[in-house]
Amino acid sequence: MHEYSLATNLIEILREEKKKRNIKKILKVELEFGKLASAEPLIFKEIFDIIKKDTEFEETELIIDLIEPEVKCLNCEKDFKADTFPFLCPYCENMGGELLRGDKITMKSLEIIKD
Ligand SMILES: [Zn+2]
């Protein structure tokens, strides 16, 4: 399952951050989760909350901010929001466009206790 490997991945990233920055405890991790990312945010959170129990991040709270995808029309060059394929420009009705944001999962912030 894709969400499972992403959640395992997040644990690894937290572990590296912890080591690198001398963090005693990570209280909260906030992710920006694009609506077009190839994973289901609720399932991802569920899995993270299960697998964290076997790690030092048992008490780490996961916050997910859903990001509305933004597309740039290649015809009229206006930006618009779209969360389904194919993208249809509301201004000139051109089909397609360049995705500017909303297909990635990125770490936004960490709330920590320093060592
Ligand atoms: Zn357009």
Residues whose N, C-alpha, C, O or C-beta is under 5 A from the ligand:
A	BS01	ZN	C73 N75 C76 E77 C89 Y91 C92 E93 N94
